[in-house]
Amino acid sequence: MKVTSPVDPVRRYLRREQTDGTEPSHMHTRDDLNCTRGYEWWLMKEAKARNPGIVTYGLPWGSPGWINNQTGYYGPDQITYQVNWLKCARDTHGIEVDWLGLWNERPWGTTDYVKSLRLAMDAAGLTHTQLALVDGRMPGASDPLFTGLASDKAFASAFGAVGLHYPCADYFGGLGQTLRDHGVKLWASEDWWSEADLEGSYCWAKLFNQNFIRMNITATISWSTIWSVYPQVDVFEGSGDPFSGDGFWGPGLMYAYVFRSFPRSIVPVLSL
């Protein structure tokens, strides 16, 4: 399990993902629903208790085998699966999730799927939750993301952000501005991973400024500022057992804290 603890020029984020040491699903089968499995619900509530303004962001890496009878990831079952997870957060744990991604570093779906998911969320009273697309590399100009933005108002209004992974490695060719022209936020929804030592933290500090100033990226999410996994999947120095309350708190947190300490009032001045 990885939980990112990112900082943007305005707010802190907590992103909930399933990855190394993944926890049980809330729906093992089509007829199963359990909103209390795993420890990440507890983690989200503890984060909210310490900072009620923290932004929550859910992102799946995969789904159980019953989804769409293994005919594909996107479809009606996946909509049910994601909507039920949001309802678990709201109805059982009192958390209105702020953002929901679709699939980590995999195809972002179709315009029809995004519109259908948005409609299902709205019908369930989940109007507060916004959708973030891509969570990977920037698509090309001919991708349905951009053609849909230009021609499909329902699709354009169905999501609010595009998250990119390690965006400094890409040349956008004006595509970032195209997104912003349509009111879509541009984020580095996964960035950094370097060694969790002092030198690595210098890189993290540089990314805050580089992403914002060079690309007007308004959120940079670290993979991972705080890292805690089961001992048998310990691949990074300093990780700890998630059930012990332990974790590796590296120097990158110091830079995140300093950056976060700038007054919010300066952000509109810096935003170009």
HELIX and SHEET records of a PDB file:
HELIX    1   1 GLU A   40  ARG A   50  1                                  11    
HELIX    2   2 ILE A   67  GLN A   70  5                                   4    
HELIX    3   3 PRO A   76  LYS A   87  1                                  12    
HELIX    4   4 CYS A   88  THR A   92  3                                   5    
HELIX    5   5 THR A  111  ALA A  123  1                                  13    
HELIX    6   6 PRO A  144  SER A  151  1                                   8    
HELIX    7   7 LYS A  153  ALA A  156  1                                   4    
HELIX    8   8 PRO A  167  ALA A  169  5                                   3    
HELIX    9   9 LEU A  175  ASP A  181  1                                   7    
HELIX   10  10 LEU A  198  MET A  215  1                                  18    
HELIX   11  11 PRO A  231  VAL A  233  5                                   3    
HELIX   12  12 PRO A  242  SER A  244  5                                   3    
HELIX   13  13 GLY A  252  ARG A  260  1                                   9    
HELIX   14  14 ARG A  264  ILE A  266  5                                   3    
HELIX   15  15 VAL A  267  LEU A  270  1                                   4    
SHEET    1   A 8 VAL A   3  THR A   4  0                                        
SHEET    2   A 8 TYR A  13  GLU A  17 -1                                        
SHEET    3   A 8 VAL A  55  LEU A  59  1                                        
SHEET    4   A 8 TRP A  99  LEU A 100  1                                        
SHEET    5   A 8 GLN A 130  GLY A 136  1                                        
SHEET    6   A 8 ALA A 161  HIS A 165  1                                        
SHEET    7   A 8 LYS A 185  ASP A 191  1                                        
SHEET    8   A 8 THR A 220  SER A 222  1                                        
SHEET    1   B 2 ILE A 226  TRP A 227  0                                        
SHEET    2   B 2 PHE A 248  TRP A 249 -1                                        
END                                                                             
